[in-house]
Every structure is written in C-alpha cells, then in structure tokens.
C-alpha cells in the first residue's frame, strides 16, 4: 500500500494528513504555535516553531515503519506573504 502526505504550515499551526493511495484518510495531526504581535501592524513567529510542528505532525501520522517506507508523494502548503530573515544582514 502506498501513502500520500499532505502538510499545511499555516498561520496558527501545522496540520498533516495521511491518505492511502485510494484517497482514504488514515491519519491526521495538528500542532499549534504562538503568533506574536509586538506592536500594532506587526506579526512575528519563531520559524523553529514551524519546523518542530512539521516534524511532530509528520511523525505522528507516520509512526509505523511500513507507512514511512511507503510514502509515495507529499504536498506542502505554506503561509503566503511571509518573510524569513536568515541573519542580521
């Protein structure tokens, strides 16, 4: 059996869905993270929260070795209009 993995890294949390190749949903996981608003008109998040939520939710739906070895495809949706600065410059 082959599996399909869908991941949505959203504004307030990450949702991961696992489907069998015939389209039947067989697993789902969600992990939220904080949204910081330091001042009016500003919104910030810690990108490590995105990564940790992605790792946790993918592990949660694919904890079975047979599933992990048979993921045939993955679809990823992420936040629109997001800027991630990678260093001080």
N, C-alpha and C positions, 0 to 999 in steps of 0.2 A: 504494500500500500504506500502510495506517495502522499505527501502533505504539502499544503500551501500556507505560508505565514504572511499575515498582514499586520503591519506596525504603523500606528498613528502617534507621532510625537506631537502632542497638542500643547495648547497654552497652559492648561492646568494639570495635565497629566499625560501619561503614555498608556495606550491601550494596545494589546497584542491579541490577535485572533489566530487560531489554528484550524484549518479546514482539511478534511480528507480531499483527495483529488476529485471525488464526485460531488463536492460542494457542501458536504455536511459539516457543520461547525462541531468540533470536538474539544476545543479548549479556548478559554479566554482569561485574560488577566489585565488588571488596571493598577497603576500606581500614580498617585498624585504628587505634586511638588509645589512649593510656595511661589507666589508671584509677589515681588517686592515693588512697592511704589514709593520711592524715596521723596518724591515731590510731585506736585500736580503736573500731569502730562508725561511723566516718566514711568517706565515699567521695566523691571530688570529680573533676570533669573540667573541661577548658577548653572552653567552648562554641564557641570558634573552631575547635577540632579537629573538632567535628560539622559545622560549615559547610564547612570545607575538604574534609573527606571526602565530603560530599554533592556539592560542586562537581566534585571529581576523578572520582568514580564516574559521575556523570551524563555528564560529558564523555567518559569512556572508552567508554561504551556508545552514545553518540550523536555520534561524531566525524564521521559522514557527514552532509553538508548535507541530503540527501534525507530521512534519518531525522529530523533535528531539525525539519524543516519539516512533518513528518507525524506527530508525536506527538499522538494523539487524546485520551488520558486518562492520568492519573497517580494512583497510590495511594501514600499515605505512612503509615508506621507508625513511631512513636517510643517512646522509653523511657517506661514507666509510673512514676508516683510520683517524678517529677523536679521539683525546684525550681530556677529560674534567677533569681538576684538581678540586677537590671539596673543598680543603682547603690548607693552606700554607705548610703542611707536605706532 
